[in-house]
């Protein structure tokens, strides 16, 4: 398989994973949400940590099998 084909497969797998996990974004325990009147603030701390771990694993696996 050519290099461009491998890149498209990896991008497709990443998009599938992101699509499956999209429903949980911003709703994990540990995310900070504050709403009072017409002011709202949302800081997804736990979501950021989970996304960082998943991306680290994906890039580790891509680098290992290259």
mmCIF file as Biopython writes it, N, C-alpha, C and O atoms, coordinates in Angstrom:
data_model
#
loop_
_atom_site.group_PDB
_atom_site.id
_atom_site.type_symbol
_atom_site.label_atom_id
_atom_site.label_alt_id
_atom_site.label_comp_id
_atom_site.label_asym_id
_atom_site.label_entity_id
_atom_site.label_seq_id
_atom_site.pdbx_PDB_ins_code
_atom_site.Cartn_x
_atom_site.Cartn_y
_atom_site.Cartn_z
_atom_site.occupancy
_atom_site.B_iso_or_equiv
_atom_site.auth_seq_id
_atom_site.auth_asym_id
_atom_site.pdbx_PDB_model_num
ATOM 1   N N  . UNK A ? 1  ? 0.851   -1.176 0.000  1.0 0.0 1  A 1 
ATOM 2   C CA . UNK A ? 1  ? 0.000   0.000  0.000  1.0 0.0 1  A 1 
ATOM 3   C C  . UNK A ? 1  ? 0.897   1.239  0.000  1.0 0.0 1  A 1 
ATOM 4   O O  . UNK A ? 1  ? 1.940   1.272  0.652  1.0 0.0 1  A 1 
ATOM 5   N N  . UNK A ? 2  ? 0.472   2.236  -0.732 1.0 0.0 2  A 1 
ATOM 6   C CA . UNK A ? 2  ? 1.283   3.454  -0.801 1.0 0.0 2  A 1 
ATOM 7   C C  . UNK A ? 2  ? 1.164   4.249  0.494  1.0 0.0 2  A 1 
ATOM 8   O O  . UNK A ? 2  ? 0.281   4.009  1.318  1.0 0.0 2  A 1 
ATOM 9   N N  . UNK A ? 3  ? 2.062   5.186  0.645  1.0 0.0 3  A 1 
ATOM 10  C CA . UNK A ? 3  ? 2.058   6.014  1.854  1.0 0.0 3  A 1 
ATOM 11  C C  . UNK A ? 3  ? 0.788   6.852  1.960  1.0 0.0 3  A 1 
ATOM 12  O O  . UNK A ? 3  ? 0.258   7.026  3.057  1.0 0.0 3  A 1 
ATOM 13  N N  . UNK A ? 4  ? 0.293   7.371  0.842  1.0 0.0 4  A 1 
ATOM 14  C CA . UNK A ? 4  ? -0.917  8.198  0.890  1.0 0.0 4  A 1 
ATOM 15  C C  . UNK A ? 4  ? -2.122  7.347  1.315  1.0 0.0 4  A 1 
ATOM 16  O O  . UNK A ? 4  ? -3.020  7.837  2.000  1.0 0.0 4  A 1 
ATOM 17  N N  . UNK A ? 5  ? -2.137  6.087  0.909  1.0 0.0 5  A 1 
ATOM 18  C CA . UNK A ? 5  ? -3.225  5.196  1.326  1.0 0.0 5  A 1 
ATOM 19  C C  . UNK A ? 5  ? -3.215  4.957  2.822  1.0 0.0 5  A 1 
ATOM 20  O O  . UNK A ? 5  ? -4.271  4.943  3.455  1.0 0.0 5  A 1 
ATOM 21  N N  . UNK A ? 6  ? -2.040  4.769  3.392  1.0 0.0 6  A 1 
ATOM 22  C CA . UNK A ? 6  ? -1.923  4.576  4.841  1.0 0.0 6  A 1 
ATOM 23  C C  . UNK A ? 6  ? -2.371  5.815  5.600  1.0 0.0 6  A 1 
ATOM 24  O O  . UNK A ? 6  ? -3.019  5.717  6.642  1.0 0.0 6  A 1 
ATOM 25  N N  . UNK A ? 7  ? -2.021  6.979  5.071  1.0 0.0 7  A 1 
ATOM 26  C CA . UNK A ? 7  ? -2.417  8.228  5.725  1.0 0.0 7  A 1 
ATOM 27  C C  . UNK A ? 7  ? -3.935  8.357  5.741  1.0 0.0 7  A 1 
ATOM 28  O O  . UNK A ? 7  ? -4.514  8.735  6.759  1.0 0.0 7  A 1 
ATOM 29  N N  . UNK A ? 8  ? -4.588  8.044  4.611  1.0 0.0 8  A 1 
ATOM 30  C CA . UNK A ? 8  ? -6.046  8.125  4.555  1.0 0.0 8  A 1 
ATOM 31  C C  . UNK A ? 8  ? -6.713  7.135  5.507  1.0 0.0 8  A 1 
ATOM 32  O O  . UNK A ? 8  ? -7.739  7.455  6.107  1.0 0.0 8  A 1 
ATOM 33  N N  . UNK A ? 9  ? -6.153  5.954  5.652  1.0 0.0 9  A 1 
ATOM 34  C CA . UNK A ? 9  ? -6.711  4.958  6.576  1.0 0.0 9  A 1 
ATOM 35  C C  . UNK A ? 9  ? -6.583  5.454  8.012  1.0 0.0 9  A 1 
ATOM 36  O O  . UNK A ? 9  ? -7.533  5.343  8.788  1.0 0.0 9  A 1 
ATOM 37  N N  . UNK A ? 10 ? -5.438  5.993  8.373  1.0 0.0 10 A 1 
ATOM 38  C CA . UNK A ? 10 ? -5.228  6.499  9.731  1.0 0.0 10 A 1 
ATOM 39  C C  . UNK A ? 10 ? -6.171  7.669  10.012 1.0 0.0 10 A 1 
ATOM 40  O O  . UNK A ? 10 ? -6.767  7.739  11.087 1.0 0.0 10 A 1 
ATOM 41  N N  . UNK A ? 11 ? -6.308  8.580  9.058  1.0 0.0 11 A 1 
ATOM 42  C CA . UNK A ? 11 ? -7.215  9.717  9.248  1.0 0.0 11 A 1 
ATOM 43  C C  . UNK A ? 11 ? -8.647  9.222  9.414  1.0 0.0 11 A 1 
ATOM 44  O O  . UNK A ? 11 ? -9.386  9.738  10.253 1.0 0.0 11 A 1 
ATOM 45  N N  . UNK A ? 12 ? -9.045  8.232  8.628  1.0 0.0 12 A 1 
ATOM 46  C CA . UNK A ? 12 ? -10.391 7.677  8.746  1.0 0.0 12 A 1 
ATOM 47  C C  . UNK A ? 12 ? -10.640 7.039  10.099 1.0 0.0 12 A 1 
ATOM 48  O O  . UNK A ? 12 ? -11.702 7.237  10.689 1.0 0.0 12 A 1 
ATOM 49  N N  . UNK A ? 13 ? -9.685  6.281  10.599 1.0 0.0 13 A 1 
ATOM 50  C CA . UNK A ? 13 ? -9.831  5.639  11.909 1.0 0.0 13 A 1 
ATOM 51  C C  . UNK A ? 13 ? -9.926  6.690  13.008 1.0 0.0 13 A 1 
ATOM 52  O O  . UNK A ? 13 ? -10.732 6.557  13.929 1.0 0.0 13 A 1 
ATOM 53  N N  . UNK A ? 14 ? -9.112  7.729  12.916 1.0 0.0 14 A 1 
ATOM 54  C CA . UNK A ? 14 ? -9.152  8.795  13.909 1.0 0.0 14 A 1 
ATOM 55  C C  . UNK A ? 14 ? -10.509 9.487  13.892 1.0 0.0 14 A 1 
ATOM 56  O O  . UNK A ? 14 ? -11.070 9.775  14.949 1.0 0.0 14 A 1 
ATOM 57  N N  . UNK A ? 15 ? -11.044 9.759  12.698 1.0 0.0 15 A 1 
ATOM 58  C CA . UNK A ? 15 ? -12.352 10.412 12.603 1.0 0.0 15 A 1 
ATOM 59  C C  . UNK A ? 15 ? -13.473 9.528  13.146 1.0 0.0 15 A 1 
ATOM 60  O O  . UNK A ? 15 ? -14.419 10.037 13.747 1.0 0.0 15 A 1 
ATOM 61  N N  . UNK A ? 16 ? -13.383 8.232  12.945 1.0 0.0 16 A 1 
ATOM 62  C CA . UNK A ? 16 ? -14.383 7.320  13.501 1.0 0.0 16 A 1 
ATOM 63  C C  . UNK A ? 16 ? -14.340 7.334  15.023 1.0 0.0 16 A 1 
ATOM 64  O O  . UNK A ? 16 ? -15.384 7.393  15.673 1.0 0.0 16 A 1 
ATOM 65  N N  . UNK A ? 17 ? -13.146 7.280  15.593 1.0 0.0 17 A 1 
ATOM 66  C CA . UNK A ? 17 ? -12.997 7.306  17.047 1.0 0.0 17 A 1 
ATOM 67  C C  . UNK A ? 17 ? -13.519 8.619  17.619 1.0 0.0 17 A 1 
ATOM 68  O O  . UNK A ? 17 ? -14.227 8.619  18.626 1.0 0.0 17 A 1 
ATOM 69  N N  . UNK A ? 18 ? -13.173 9.739  16.981 1.0 0.0 18 A 1 
ATOM 70  C CA . UNK A ? 18 ? -13.646 11.040 17.447 1.0 0.0 18 A 1 
ATOM 71  C C  . UNK A ? 18 ? -15.165 11.110 17.368 1.0 0.0 18 A 1 
ATOM 72  O O  . UNK A ? 18 ? -15.807 11.641 18.274 1.0 0.0 18 A 1 
ATOM 73  N N  . UNK A ? 19 ? -15.739 10.586 16.306 1.0 0.0 19 A 1 
ATOM 74  C CA . UNK A ? 19 ? -17.190 10.593 16.167 1.0 0.0 19 A 1 
ATOM 75  C C  . UNK A ? 19 ? -17.885 9.775  17.232 1.0 0.0 19 A 1 
ATOM 76  O O  . UNK A ? 19 ? -18.943 10.172 17.721 1.0 0.0 19 A 1 
ATOM 77  N N  . UNK A ? 20 ? -17.314 8.644  17.601 1.0 0.0 20 A 1 
ATOM 78  C CA . UNK A ? 20 ? -17.918 7.806  18.638 1.0 0.0 20 A 1 
ATOM 79  C C  . UNK A ? 20 ? -17.817 8.438  20.020 1.0 0.0 20 A 1 
ATOM 80  O O  . UNK A ? 20 ? -18.713 8.274  20.848 1.0 0.0 20 A 1 
ATOM 81  N N  . UNK A ? 21 ? -16.744 9.150  20.268 1.0 0.0 21 A 1 
ATOM 82  C CA . UNK A ? 21 ? -16.528 9.751  21.581 1.0 0.0 21 A 1 
ATOM 83  C C  . UNK A ? 21 ? -17.116 11.150 21.709 1.0 0.0 21 A 1 
ATOM 84  O O  . UNK A ? 21 ? -17.108 11.716 22.803 1.0 0.0 21 A 1 
ATOM 85  N N  . UNK A ? 22 ? -17.628 11.724 20.620 1.0 0.0 22 A 1 
ATOM 86  C CA . UNK A ? 22 ? -18.088 13.114 20.626 1.0 0.0 22 A 1 
ATOM 87  C C  . UNK A ? 22 ? -19.226 13.354 21.609 1.0 0.0 22 A 1 
ATOM 88  O O  . UNK A ? 22 ? -19.339 14.453 22.152 1.0 0.0 22 A 1 
ATOM 89  N N  . UNK A ? 23 ? -20.073 12.356 21.853 1.0 0.0 23 A 1 
ATOM 90  C CA . UNK A ? 23 ? -21.191 12.531 22.765 1.0 0.0 23 A 1 
ATOM 91  C C  . UNK A ? 23 ? -20.779 12.724 24.213 1.0 0.0 23 A 1 
ATOM 92  O O  . UNK A ? 23 ? -21.558 13.242 25.013 1.0 0.0 23 A 1 
ATOM 93  N N  . UNK A ? 24 ? -19.569 12.316 24.562 1.0 0.0 24 A 1 
ATOM 94  C CA . UNK A ? 24 ? -19.096 12.434 25.938 1.0 0.0 24 A 1 
ATOM 95  C C  . UNK A ? 24 ? -18.322 13.720 26.197 1.0 0.0 24 A 1 
ATOM 96  O O  . UNK A ? 24 ? -18.008 14.028 27.347 1.0 0.0 24 A 1 
ATOM 97  N N  . UNK A ? 25 ? -18.012 14.474 25.149 1.0 0.0 25 A 1 
ATOM 98  C CA . UNK A ? 25 ? -17.189 15.671 25.290 1.0 0.0 25 A 1 
ATOM 99  C C  . UNK A ? 25 ? -17.924 16.708 26.126 1.0 0.0 25 A 1 
ATOM 100 O O  . UNK A ? 25 ? -19.060 17.072 25.822 1.0 0.0 25 A 1 
ATOM 101 N N  . UNK A ? 26 ? -17.284 17.171 27.157 1.0 0.0 26 A 1 
ATOM 102 C CA . UNK A ? 26 ? -17.843 18.203 28.010 1.0 0.0 26 A 1 
ATOM 103 C C  . UNK A ? 26 ? -18.809 17.703 29.054 1.0 0.0 26 A 1 
ATOM 104 O O  . UNK A ? 26 ? -19.390 18.510 29.780 1.0 0.0 26 A 1 
ATOM 105 N N  . UNK A ? 27 ? -19.004 16.405 29.158 1.0 0.0 27 A 1 
ATOM 106 C CA . UNK A ? 27 ? -19.961 15.862 30.112 1.0 0.0 27 A 1 
ATOM 107 C C  . UNK A ? 27 ? -19.297 14.908 31.105 1.0 0.0 27 A 1 
ATOM 108 O O  . UNK A ? 27 ? -19.984 14.196 31.837 1.0 0.0 27 A 1 
ATOM 109 N N  . UNK A ? 28 ? -17.994 14.894 31.130 1.0 0.0 28 A 1 
ATOM 110 C CA . UNK A ? 28 ? -17.295 14.000 32.038 1.0 0.0 28 A 1 
ATOM 111 C C  . UNK A ? 28 ? -17.234 14.602 33.436 1.0 0.0 28 A 1 
ATOM 112 O O  . UNK A ? 28 ? -17.251 15.823 33.594 1.0 0.0 28 A 1 
ATOM 113 N N  . UNK A ? 29 ? -17.163 13.735 34.459 1.0 0.0 29 A 1 
ATOM 114 C CA . UNK A ? 29 ? -16.945 14.260 35.809 1.0 0.0 29 A 1 
ATOM 115 C C  . UNK A ? 29 ? -15.572 14.937 35.866 1.0 0.0 29 A 1 
ATOM 116 O O  . UNK A ? 29 ? -14.588 14.391 35.367 1.0 0.0 29 A 1 
ATOM 117 N N  . UNK A ? 30 ? -15.511 16.074 36.447 1.0 0.0 30 A 1 
ATOM 118 C CA . UNK A ? 30 ? -14.259 16.821 36.498 1.0 0.0 30 A 1 
ATOM 119 C C  . UNK A ? 30 ? -14.278 18.036 35.594 1.0 0.0 30 A 1 
ATOM 120 O O  . UNK A ? 30 ? -13.429 18.917 35.729 1.0 0.0 30 A 1 
ATOM 121 N N  . UNK A ? 31 ? -15.232 18.103 34.671 1.0 0.0 31 A 1 
ATOM 122 C CA . UNK A ? 31 ? -15.386 19.298 33.846 1.0 0.0 31 A 1 
ATOM 123 C C  . UNK A ? 31 ? -16.090 20.373 34.670 1.0 0.0 31 A 1 
ATOM 124 O O  . UNK A ? 31 ? -17.034 20.086 35.407 1.0 0.0 31 A 1 
ATOM 125 N N  . UNK A ? 32 ? -15.628 21.594 34.540 1.0 0.0 32 A 1 
ATOM 126 C CA . UNK A ? 32 ? -16.182 22.694 35.325 1.0 0.0 32 A 1 
ATOM 127 C C  . UNK A ? 32 ? -17.182 23.465 34.471 1.0 0.0 32 A 1 
ATOM 128 O O  . UNK A ? 32 ? -16.844 23.934 33.385 1.0 0.0 32 A 1 
ATOM 129 N N  . UNK A ? 33 ? -18.398 23.593 34.958 1.0 0.0 33 A 1 
ATOM 130 C CA . UNK A ? 33 ? -19.427 24.394 34.302 1.0 0.0 33 A 1 
ATOM 131 C C  . UNK A ? 33 ? -20.021 25.349 35.321 1.0 0.0 33 A 1 
ATOM 132 O O  . UNK A ? 33 ? -20.341 24.960 36.444 1.0 0.0 33 A 1 
ATOM 133 N N  . UNK A ? 34 ? -20.164 26.597 34.918 1.0 0.0 34 A 1 
ATOM 134 C CA . UNK A ? 34 ? -20.732 27.611 35.796 1.0 0.0 34 A 1 
ATOM 135 C C  . UNK A ? 34 ? -21.711 28.437 34.982 1.0 0.0 34 A 1 
ATOM 136 O O  . UNK A ? 34 ? -21.373 28.931 33.906 1.0 0.0 34 A 1 
ATOM 137 N N  . UNK A ? 35 ? -22.906 28.585 35.489 1.0 0.0 35 A 1 
ATOM 138 C CA . UNK A ? 35 ? -23.911 29.375 34.800 1.0 0.0 35 A 1 
ATOM 139 C C  . UNK A ? 35 ? -24.688 30.192 35.822 1.0 0.0 35 A 1 
ATOM 140 O O  . UNK A ? 35 ? -25.236 29.652 36.783 1.0 0.0 35 A 1 
ATOM 141 N N  . UNK A ? 36 ? -24.727 31.491 35.601 1.0 0.0 36 A 1 
ATOM 142 C CA . UNK A ? 36 ? -25.475 32.373 36.477 1.0 0.0 36 A 1 
ATOM 143 C C  . UNK A ? 36 ? -26.021 33.506 35.616 1.0 0.0 36 A 1 
ATOM 144 O O  . UNK A ? 36 ? -25.266 34.302 35.057 1.0 0.0 36 A 1 
ATOM 145 N N  . UNK A ? 37 ? -27.324 33.561 35.523 1.0 0.0 37 A 1 
ATOM 146 C CA . UNK A ? 37 ? -27.950 34.587 34.702 1.0 0.0 37 A 1 
ATOM 147 C C  . UNK A ? 37 ? -27.615 34.385 33.235 1.0 0.0 37 A 1 
ATOM 148 O O  . UNK A ? 37 ? -27.824 33.308 32.678 1.0 0.0 37 A 1 
ATOM 149 N N  . UNK A ? 38 ? -27.091 35.436 32.617 1.0 0.0 38 A 1 
ATOM 150 C CA . UNK A ? 38 ? -26.720 35.320 31.210 1.0 0.0 38 A 1 
ATOM 151 C C  . UNK A ? 38 ? -25.227 35.073 31.007 1.0 0.0 38 A 1 
ATOM 152 O O  . UNK A ? 38 ? -24.719 35.210 29.894 1.0 0.0 38 A 1 
ATOM 153 N N  . UNK A ? 39 ? -24.533 34.712 32.070 1.0 0.0 39 A 1 
ATOM 154 C CA . UNK A ? 39 ? -23.109 34.399 31.992 1.0 0.0 39 A 1 
ATOM 155 C C  . UNK A ? 39 ? -22.913 32.906 32.182 1.0 0.0 39 A 1 
ATOM 156 O O  . UNK A ? 39 ? -23.420 32.317 33.137 1.0 0.0 39 A 1 
ATOM 157 N N  . UNK A ? 40 ? -22.175 32.302 31.268 1.0 0.0 40 A 1 
ATOM 158 C CA . UNK A ? 40 ? -21.854 30.881 31.423 1.0 0.0 40 A 1 
ATOM 159 C C  . UNK A ? 40 ? -20.367 30.676 31.135 1.0 0.0 40 A 1 
ATOM 160 O O  . UNK A ? 40 ? -19.780 31.348 30.286 1.0 0.0 40 A 1 
ATOM 161 N N  . UNK A ? 41 ? -19.784 29.743 31.857 1.0 0.0 41 A 1 
ATOM 162 C CA . UNK A ? 41 ? -18.365 29.421 31.724 1.0 0.0 41 A 1 
ATOM 163 C C  . UNK A ? 41 ? -18.225 27.912 31.756 1.0 0.0 41 A 1 
ATOM 164 O O  . UNK A ? 41 ? -18.791 27.251 32.626 1.0 0.0 41 A 1 
ATOM 165 N N  . UNK A ? 42 ? -17.473 27.365 30.813 1.0 0.0 42 A 1 
ATOM 166 C CA . UNK A ? 42 ? -17.260 25.919 30.763 1.0 0.0 42 A 1 
ATOM 167 C C  . UNK A ? 42 ? -15.782 25.669 30.514 1.0 0.0 42 A 1 
ATOM 168 O O  . UNK A ? 42 ? -15.202 26.196 29.564 1.0 0.0 42 A 1 
ATOM 169 N N  . UNK A ? 43 ? -15.173 24.856 31.383 1.0 0.0 43 A 1 
ATOM 170 C CA . UNK A ? 43 ? -13.768 24.498 31.242 1.0 0.0 43 A 1 
ATOM 171 C C  . UNK A ? 43 ? -13.643 22.983 31.359 1.0 0.0 43 A 1 
ATOM 172 O O  . UNK A ? 43 ? -13.724 22.446 32.464 1.0 0.0 43 A 1 
ATOM 173 N N  . UNK A ? 44 ? -13.445 22.282 30.238 1.0 0.0 44 A 1 
ATOM 174 C CA . UNK A ? 44 ? -13.429 20.818 30.240 1.0 0.0 44 A 1 
ATOM 175 C C  . UNK A ? 44 ? -12.066 20.234 30.631 1.0 0.0 44 A 1 
ATOM 176 O O  . UNK A ? 44 ? -11.311 19.784 29.769 1.0 0.0 44 A 1 
ATOM 177 N N  . UNK A ? 45 ? -11.760 20.242 31.909 1.0 0.0 45 A 1 
ATOM 178 C CA . UNK A ? 45 ? -10.462 19.741 32.384 1.0 0.0 45 A 1 
ATOM 179 C C  . UNK A ? 45 ? -10.316 18.243 32.114 1.0 0.0 45 A 1 
ATOM 180 O O  . UNK A ? 45 ? -9.338  17.816 31.499 1.0 0.0 45 A 1 
ATOM 181 N N  . UNK A ? 46 ? -11.272 17.455 32.566 1.0 0.0 46 A 1 
ATOM 182 C CA . UNK A ? 46 ? -11.168 16.002 32.413 1.0 0.0 46 A 1 
ATOM 183 C C  . UNK A ? 46 ? -11.245 15.599 30.939 1.0 0.0 46 A 1 
ATOM 184 O O  . UNK A ? 46 ? -10.546 14.677 30.516 1.0 0.0 46 A 1 
ATOM 185 N N  . UNK A ? 47 ? -12.067 16.264 30.169 1.0 0.0 47 A 1 
ATOM 186 C CA . UNK A ? 47 ? -12.154 15.972 28.743 1.0 0.0 47 A 1 
ATOM 187 C C  . UNK A ? 47 ? -10.814 16.242 28.065 1.0 0.0 47 A 1 
ATOM 188 O O  . UNK A ? 47 ? -10.401 15.479 27.191 1.0 0.0 47 A 1 
ATOM 189 N N  . UNK A ? 48 ? -10.133 17.312 28.452 1.0 0.0 48 A 1 
ATOM 190 C CA . UNK A ? 48 ? -8.826  17.626 27.882 1.0 0.0 48 A 1 
ATOM 191 C C  . UNK A ? 48 ? -7.802  16.549 28.218 1.0 0.0 48 A 1 
ATOM 192 O O  . UNK A ? 48 ? -6.981  16.184 27.377 1.0 0.0 48 A 1 
ATOM 193 N N  . UNK A ? 49 ? -7.850  16.049 29.431 1.0 0.0 49 A 1 
ATOM 194 C CA . UNK A ? 49 ? -6.917  14.988 29.839 1.0 0.0 49 A 1 
ATOM 195 C C  . UNK A ? 49 ? -7.178  13.717 29.046 1.0 0.0 49 A 1 
ATOM 196 O O  . UNK A ? 49 ? -6.239  13.074 28.575 1.0 0.0 49 A 1 
ATOM 197 N N  . UNK A ? 50 ? -8.454  13.348 28.894 1.0 0.0 50 A 1 
ATOM 198 C CA . UNK A ? 50 ? -8.800  12.121 28.153 1.0 0.0 50 A 1 
ATOM 199 C C  . UNK A ? 50 ? -8.392  12.246 26.687 1.0 0.0 50 A 1 
ATOM 200 O O  . UNK A ? 50 ? -7.830  11.307 26.123 1.0 0.0 50 A 1 
ATOM 201 N N  . UNK A ? 51 ? -8.664  13.380 26.070 1.0 0.0 51 A 1 
ATOM 202 C CA . UNK A ? 51 ? -8.285  13.592 24.673 1.0 0.0 51 A 1 
ATOM 203 C C  . UNK A ? 51 ? -6.767  13.541 24.524 1.0 0.0 51 A 1 
ATOM 204 O O  . UNK A ? 51 ? -6.266  12.986 23.547 1.0 0.0 51 A 1 
ATOM 205 N N  . UNK A ? 52 ? -6.034  14.107 25.469 1.0 0.0 52 A 1 
ATOM 206 C CA . UNK A ? 52 ? -4.578  14.066 25.424 1.0 0.0 52 A 1 
ATOM 207 C C  . UNK A ? 52 ? -4.045  12.638 25.506 1.0 0.0 52 A 1 
ATOM 208 O O  . UNK A ? 52 ? -3.122  12.279 24.774 1.0 0.0 52 A 1 
ATOM 209 N N  . UNK A ? 53 ? -4.610  11.833 26.377 1.0 0.0 53 A 1 
ATOM 210 C CA . UNK A ? 53 ? -4.179  10.438 26.506 1.0 0.0 53 A 1 
ATOM 211 C C  . UNK A ? 53 ? -4.472  9.665  25.228 1.0 0.0 53 A 1 
ATOM 212 O O  . UNK A ? 53 ? -3.627  8.905  24.756 1.0 0.0 53 A 1 
ATOM 213 N N  . UNK A ? 54 ? -5.661  9.851  24.664 1.0 0.0 54 A 1 
ATOM 214 C CA . UNK A ? 54 ? -6.033  9.132  23.443 1.0 0.0 54 A 1 
ATOM 215 C C  . UNK A ? 54 ? -5.123  9.536  22.286 1.0 0.0 54 A 1 
ATOM 216 O O  . UNK A ? 54 ? -4.645  8.673  21.549 1.0 0.0 54 A 1 
ATOM 217 N N  . UNK A ? 55 ? -4.878  10.836 22.115 1.0 0.0 55 A 1 
ATOM 218 C CA . UNK A ? 55 ? -3.994  11.274 21.040 1.0 0.0 55 A 1 
ATOM 219 C C  . UNK A ? 55 ? -2.563  10.789 21.245 1.0 0.0 55 A 1 
ATOM 220 O O  . UNK A ? 55 ? -1.888  10.436 20.278 1.0 0.0 55 A 1 
ATOM 221 N N  . UNK A ? 56 ? -2.094  10.766 22.482 1.0 0.0 56 A 1 
ATOM 222 C CA . UNK A ? 56 ? -0.754  10.242 22.759 1.0 0.0 56 A 1 
ATOM 223 C C  . UNK A ? 56 ? -0.648  8.775  22.375 1.0 0.0 56 A 1 
ATOM 224 O O  . UNK A ? 56 ? 0.349   8.357  21.787 1.0 0.0 56 A 1 
ATOM 225 N N  . UNK A ? 57 ? -1.669  7.990  22.703 1.0 0.0 57 A 1 
ATOM 226 C CA . UNK A ? 57 ? -1.656  6.572  22.326 1.0 0.0 57 A 1 
ATOM 227 C C  . UNK A ? 57 ? -1.695  6.385  20.815 1.0 0.0 57 A 1 
ATOM 228 O O  . UNK A ? 57 ? -0.986  5.536  20.274 1.0 0.0 57 A 1 
ATOM 229 N N  . UNK A ? 58 ? -2.518  7.172  20.133 1.0 0.0 58 A 1 
ATOM 230 C CA . UNK A ? 58 ? -2.608  7.058  18.677 1.0 0.0 58 A 1 
ATOM 231 C C  . UNK A ? 58 ? -1.274  7.394  18.023 1.0 0.0 58 A 1 
ATOM 232 O O  . UNK A ? 58 ? -0.806  6.661  17.153 1.0 0.0 58 A 1 
ATOM 233 N N  . UNK A ? 59 ? -0.660  8.501  18.439 1.0 0.0 59 A 1 
ATOM 234 C CA . UNK A ? 59 ? 0.616   8.887  17.841 1.0 0.0 59 A 1 
ATOM 235 C C  . UNK A ? 59 ? 1.741   7.913  18.216 1.0 0.0 59 A 1 
ATOM 236 O O  . UNK A ? 59 ? 2.661   7.695  17.427 1.0 0.0 59 A 1 
ATOM 237 N N  . UNK A ? 60 ? 1.669   7.337  19.396 1.0 0.0 60 A 1 
ATOM 238 C CA . UNK A ? 60 ? 2.654   6.320  19.779 1.0 0.0 60 A 1 
ATOM 239 C C  . UNK A ? 60 ? 2.533   5.102  18.876 1.0 0.0 60 A 1 
ATOM 240 O O  . UNK A ? 60 ? 3.537   4.571  18.402 1.0 0.0 60 A 1 
ATOM 241 N N  . UNK A ? 61 ? 1.289   4.655  18.638 1.0 0.0 61 A 1 
ATOM 242 C CA . UNK A ? 61 ? 1.083   3.499  17.785 1.0 0.0 61 A 1 
ATOM 243 C C  . UNK A ? 61 ? 1.470   3.778  16.342 1.0 0.0 61 A 1 
ATOM 244 O O  . UNK A ? 61 ? 2.025   2.906  15.673 1.0 0.0 61 A 1 
ATOM 245 N N  . UNK A ? 62 ? 1.185   4.977  15.853 1.0 0.0 62 A 1 
ATOM 246 C CA . UNK A ? 62 ? 1.576   5.331  14.485 1.0 0.0 62 A 1 
ATOM 247 C C  . UNK A ? 62 ? 3.096   5.337  14.368 1.0 0.0 62 A 1 
ATOM 248 O O  . UNK A ? 62 ? 3.639   4.829  13.387 1.0 0.0 62 A 1 
ATOM 249 N N  . UNK A ? 63 ? 3.782   5.898  15.339 1.0 0.0 63 A 1 
ATOM 250 C CA . UNK A ? 63 ? 5.237   5.940  15.321 1.0 0.0 63 A 1 
ATOM 251 C C  . UNK A ? 63 ? 5.873   4.570  15.464 1.0 0.0 63 A 1 
ATOM 252 O O  . UNK A ? 63 ? 6.952   4.324  14.924 1.0 0.0 63 A 1 
ATOM 253 N N  . UNK A ? 64 ? 5.219   3.690  16.177 1.0 0.0 64 A 1 
ATOM 254 C CA . UNK A ? 64 ? 5.792   2.353  16.393 1.0 0.0 64 A 1 
ATOM 255 C C  . UNK A ? 64 ? 5.679   1.478  15.168 1.0 0.0 64 A 1 
ATOM 256 O O  . UNK A ? 64 ? 6.578   0.682  14.897 1.0 0.0 64 A 1 
ATOM 257 N N  . UNK A ? 65 ? 4.593   1.603  14.416 1.0 0.0 65 A 1 
ATOM 258 C CA . UNK A ? 65 ? 4.382   0.747  13.256 1.0 0.0 65 A 1 
ATOM 259 C C  . UNK A ? 65 ? 4.890   1.353  11.954 1.0 0.0 65 A 1 
ATOM 260 O O  . UNK A ? 65 ? 4.708   0.761  10.890 1.0 0.0 65 A 1 
ATOM 261 N N  . UNK A ? 66 ? 5.510   2.497  12.015 1.0 0.0 66 A 1 
ATOM 262 C CA . UNK A ? 66 ? 6.011   3.154  10.822 1.0 0.0 66 A 1 
ATOM 263 C C  . UNK A ? 66 ? 7.289   2.543  10.340 1.0 0.0 66 A 1 
ATOM 264 O O  . UNK A ? 66 ? 7.845   2.987  9.335  1.0 0.0 66 A 1 
#
